[in-house]
Amino acid sequence: MRKALPSNLTFGIFDHLDEDGNTVARQYADRLKLAEAYDRLGFYAYHVAEHHCSPHGRGPSPNLFLSSVAQRTRHLRLGPLTMLLSLCHPLHAFEEICMLDHLSGGRVELGIGRGSLPIELAYFGIGADAVPGRYLEASEILMEAMRGGTLSYRGNHFELNNVPLTLKPHQRPHPPTWIATNKPESARWAAANGANIASLGPASLVRQVTDAFRCEKGHNSDANDQASFLGLLRMIVIGQSADHAYSLAAPAFERWLGTFKFLYNLNEIPVPPNLPISFDAAIESELCVVGTADFVRRALFDQVEEAGANYLLCQVAFGNLPLDASLYTARTLQSDVMDRVG
């Protein structure tokens, strides 16, 4: 029987900042306590999603929230996963990332994306037809801005003329970049462009994504000449017994699911076909890993191995999980899983 996880496995944290039933200020305070714990426990990075006009994301400006995280941590890397470039002006995005990179002492991990739910962008007057073009142009401008100097660009959505770039990121040539994807073709793009990837879903399907990444020429290093991360996201709850863990995780997942479906229900949009619509389905689909430390360790090993991942994105705070429960899971991951890597 296997006793340890693979030696190249790194552990990070993912968070939607979905509504937990407390006041906004209380939730922010609790998440900052968790971030301090992640830093002490040796997690690699803290990644925060961007959502708008939805209880699924109380952090519509991840960089603003992460600037507070940066001041309360010393080693924990941090960044949006993903920053919606389809929504913001790329010059503004560039300046925000530069600020956060300096405030954190060069700890930014930059996730970029177009947004998974068009209605969020539509609230800002951006139609679905414009999203692909806006994202492509914005990502080109952002990467060009990282080179410094004076920026000029002419596209269908953005035009910049001799813009003096008086800021530059702390990390050179730029912070590590990420995309979230479940598509092999996007994984190939990430590999060719030096980006890391984060995926979710059954391990067997994620394996198609990681295999595509590895097959792409030039996949073996990113822009900072570091090994690329192939991330697998899992919602994790560890209890003192299996029953204890399930009693915490089941209502928390149901609350998380309700916030996820909020805009879909409000706008009568079908939910994604791969969304687990119950806690049992979430367990079956491997989105949730719940149980004792020993069970979770074995399950995570099997799923990481099957998925071909080398980075585990642990979502330990979701729904109405109490702060103490999330802290217990994080601490137990460190003592019973992370310490046994090798």
C-alpha positions in Angstrom: 0.0 0.0 0.0 1.3 3.5 -0.9 2.3 5.6 2.1 3.3 8.9 0.5 2.4 11.3 -2.2 4.8 11.9 -5.1 7.9 13.9 -4.3 7.2 16.7 -6.8 3.7 17.5 -5.5 3.1 21.1 -4.4 0.1 22.3 -2.3 -1.8 25.5 -2.8 -5.1 27.0 -1.8 -8.1 28.0 -3.9 -11.0 30.2 -2.7 -14.2 31.6 -4.3 -14.8 33.7 -1.2 -18.4 32.5 -1.6 -20.9 33.8 0.9 -20.7 31.9 4.2 -23.7 33.4 6.1 -21.6 35.9 8.1 -21.3 39.6 7.4 -19.0 40.6 4.7 -16.5 42.1 7.1 -16.5 39.0 9.3 -15.9 36.8 6.3 -13.0 38.9 5.2 -11.5 38.8 8.7 -11.9 35.0 8.9 -10.3 34.5 5.5 -7.4 36.7 6.5 -6.9 34.4 9.6 -6.9 31.4 7.3 -4.4 33.1 5.0 -2.0 33.6 7.9 -2.4 29.9 8.8 -1.7 28.9 5.2 1.5 30.9 5.3 2.6 29.3 8.6 1.7 25.8 7.4 3.8 26.1 4.2 1.2 26.2 1.4 2.7 27.5 -1.8 0.1 30.0 -2.9 -3.4 31.4 -2.3 -5.5 31.7 -5.5 -8.8 33.7 -5.4 -11.5 33.6 -8.0 -13.2 36.7 -9.5 -17.0 36.8 -9.6 -19.4 39.7 -10.0 -23.0 40.4 -8.9 -23.2 37.0 -7.2 -23.0 35.6 -3.7 -20.6 33.0 -5.2 -17.9 35.6 -4.9 -17.6 38.2 -2.2 -14.2 39.2 -3.7 -15.1 40.9 -7.0 -11.7 42.6 -6.9 -9.3 39.8 -5.9 -6.2 42.1 -6.1 -7.7 44.4 -3.5 -8.4 41.6 -1.1 -5.0 40.0 -1.8 -3.2 43.3 -1.0 -4.4 42.7 2.6 -3.3 39.1 2.4 0.2 40.3 1.3 0.6 42.4 4.4 -0.3 39.5 6.8 1.9 36.8 5.2 5.6 36.4 4.4 6.1 33.4 2.2 2.7 32.6 0.7 2.4 33.4 -2.9 -0.9 34.9 -4.1 -2.9 36.0 -7.1 -6.2 36.0 -8.9 -7.4 32.7 -10.6 -8.5 34.2 -12.7 -8.4 38.0 -13.4 -11.2 38.6 -15.9 -9.3 40.4 -18.7 -12.5 40.5 -20.8 -14.0 42.9 -18.2 -11.2 45.4 -17.4 -8.9 47.6 -19.4 -5.6 45.8 -19.8 -3.6 48.9 -18.9 -5.4 49.1 -15.6 -5.0 45.4 -15.1 -1.2 45.8 -15.7 -0.9 48.6 -13.1 -2.8 46.6 -10.5 -0.7 43.6 -10.9 2.5 45.6 -10.7 1.3 47.2 -7.4 0.3 43.8 -5.9 3.7 42.3 -7.0 5.6 45.1 -5.2 3.3 45.1 -2.1 3.9 41.3 -1.8 7.6 41.5 -2.4 7.3 39.6 -5.7 4.9 36.9 -4.7 2.2 37.3 -7.4 0.9 34.3 -9.4 -1.2 35.9 -12.2 -4.2 33.9 -13.4 -5.9 35.4 -16.5 -9.2 34.4 -18.1 -12.2 35.6 -20.1 -14.9 34.6 -17.5 -17.0 31.4 -17.4 -20.5 33.0 -17.1 -21.3 35.6 -19.8 -24.1 37.2 -17.7 -21.5 38.5 -15.2 -19.9 40.5 -18.0 -23.2 41.4 -19.5 -24.0 43.4 -16.4 -21.1 45.6 -17.3 -22.4 46.1 -20.9 -20.0 43.5 -22.5 -21.9 41.2 -24.8 -20.9 37.5 -25.2 -19.9 38.1 -28.9 -17.2 40.6 -27.8 -15.7 38.5 -25.1 -13.2 36.4 -27.1 -11.8 39.4 -29.0 -11.6 41.5 -25.9 -9.8 38.8 -24.0 -7.3 38.1 -26.8 -6.4 41.7 -27.2 -6.2 42.4 -23.5 -3.9 39.4 -22.9 -1.6 40.6 -25.8 -1.5 44.1 -24.3 -0.8 42.8 -20.8 2.1 40.6 -21.9 3.5 43.4 -24.0 3.2 45.9 -21.1 5.3 43.5 -18.9 8.3 44.3 -21.2 8.2 47.9 -20.2 9.1 51.0 -22.2 6.4 52.7 -24.2 3.2 50.9 -25.3 1.3 51.3 -28.5 -1.5 48.9 -29.7 -4.3 49.1 -32.2 -7.1 46.5 -32.2 -10.8 46.2 -32.5 -11.4 46.8 -28.8 -8.4 48.7 -27.5 -6.2 51.4 -28.8 -3.1 52.7 -27.0 -0.8 55.4 -28.3 2.7 55.9 -26.9 1.7 55.1 -23.3 4.6 55.6 -20.9 4.8 52.6 -18.6 6.1 54.1 -15.4 5.5 50.9 -13.4 6.9 47.4 -13.9 6.4 44.2 -11.9 8.7 43.2 -9.1 9.3 39.8 -10.8 11.2 39.8 -14.1 10.3 39.4 -16.8 6.9 39.1 -15.2 4.9 37.1 -12.6 4.2 33.4 -13.4 0.9 33.1 -15.4 -2.0 30.7 -15.0 -5.1 29.7 -16.9 -8.0 27.6 -15.6 -9.1 25.1 -18.2 -10.6 21.7 -18.7 -9.8 21.7 -22.4 -6.8 19.9 -24.0 -6.5 22.6 -26.7 -6.2 25.4 -24.0 -3.6 23.3 -22.2 -1.5 23.1 -25.3 -1.7 26.9 -25.6 -0.6 27.3 -22.0 2.3 24.9 -22.6 3.4 26.8 -25.7 3.1 30.2 -23.9 4.8 29.3 -20.6 1.6 29.3 -18.5 0.6 27.0 -15.6 -2.8 25.3 -15.6 -5.5 24.6 -13.1 -8.2 22.0 -13.8 -11.1 20.3 -12.1 -13.3 17.3 -12.7 -12.8 13.6 -12.5 -9.1 12.7 -12.5 -9.5 10.6 -15.7 -10.7 13.6 -17.6 -8.1 15.9 -16.1 -5.5 13.5 -17.4 -6.4 14.4 -20.9 -5.6 18.0 -20.1 -2.3 17.3 -18.5 -1.3 14.9 -21.2 -2.0 17.5 -23.8 0.1 20.0 -21.9 3.1 17.7 -21.6 2.9 16.8 -25.3 3.2 20.4 -26.4 6.7 21.4 -27.3 8.3 23.8 -24.8 6.1 22.7 -21.9 8.9 22.0 -19.5 9.6 25.6 -18.2 7.7 28.8 -17.8 8.8 32.4 -18.4 10.7 32.4 -15.2 12.5 29.1 -16.0 10.7 27.2 -13.3 8.9 23.8 -13.7 5.4 24.3 -14.8 2.5 23.6 -12.5 -0.3 21.3 -13.6 -3.0 21.9 -11.0 -5.9 19.7 -9.8 -8.6 21.4 -7.7 -10.4 19.6 -4.9 -12.8 20.7 -2.2 -11.4 19.0 1.0 -12.9 18.5 4.5 -11.1 16.4 7.1 -12.8 15.4 10.3 -12.0 13.4 13.4 -14.2 10.6 11.9 -15.9 10.0 8.6 -19.3 10.9 10.0 -17.9 14.1 11.5 -16.4 15.2 8.2 -19.6 14.4 6.3 -21.7 16.3 8.8 -19.6 19.4 8.1 -19.1 19.0 4.4 -22.6 18.1 3.2 -24.4 21.3 4.3 -21.4 23.4 3.3 -21.4 22.0 -0.2 -25.2 22.6 -0.5 -24.7 26.2 0.5 -21.8 26.6 -2.0 -23.9 25.0 -4.7 -26.7 27.5 -4.0 -24.4 30.4 -4.5 -22.9 28.9 -7.6 -26.4 28.5 -9.1 -27.6 32.0 -8.1 -27.1 33.8 -11.4 -28.1 30.7 -13.4 -31.4 30.5 -11.6 -32.0 34.3 -11.6 -31.5 34.5 -15.4 -33.0 31.1 -16.2 -29.8 29.8 -17.6 -29.1 26.0 -17.6 -26.3 25.1 -15.2 -23.1 23.5 -16.7 -23.8 19.8 -17.5 -20.8 18.7 -15.5 -21.9 20.5 -12.3 -22.6 18.0 -9.5 -26.1 18.9 -8.3 -25.9 17.2 -4.9 -23.3 16.4 -2.3 -23.3 12.7 -3.2 -22.7 13.7 -6.8 -19.8 15.9 -5.8 -18.2 12.9 -4.0 -18.8 10.6 -6.9 -17.3 13.1 -9.4 -14.3 13.5 -7.2 -14.9 17.3 -6.7 -15.1 16.8 -3.0 -12.7 14.6 -0.9 -14.2 14.1 2.6 -13.3 11.9 5.5 -10.5 11.1 8.0 -6.9 12.2 7.4 -6.0 8.6 6.3 -8.8 8.3 3.8 -8.2 11.8 2.4 -4.5 11.2 2.0 -5.1 7.9 0.1 -7.8 9.5 -2.1 -5.7 12.5 -3.0 -2.7 10.3 -3.9 -4.8 8.2 -6.2 -6.5 11.2 -7.9 -3.3 13.2 -8.3 -1.5 10.2 -9.8 -4.4 9.4 -12.2 -4.7 13.1 -13.2 -1.0 13.5 -13.9 -1.0 16.6 -11.7 1.9 18.1 -9.7 0.0 20.8 -7.9 -3.0 20.3 -5.6 -5.3 23.2 -5.3 -7.0 22.7 -1.9 -10.4 24.4 -1.4 -10.8 24.1 2.4 -13.1 27.0 3.0 -16.5 27.0 1.2 -20.2 27.3 2.0 -20.9 27.7 5.7 -17.9 25.7 7.0 -16.9 27.1 10.4 -13.5 28.8 10.6 -12.3 26.1 13.0 -13.2 23.3 10.6 -11.3 24.9 7.7 -8.3 25.5 10.0 -8.4 21.8 11.1 -8.4 20.6 7.5 -5.5 22.9 6.6 -3.5 21.9 9.6 -4.2 18.2 9.1 -3.3 18.5 5.4 0.1 19.9 6.5 0.7 17.3 9.2 -0.8 14.2 7.6 -0.4 14.8 3.9 2.2 17.5 3.0 4.7 16.2 5.5 4.5 12.8 4.0 5.4 13.9 0.5 8.5 12.1 -0.8 
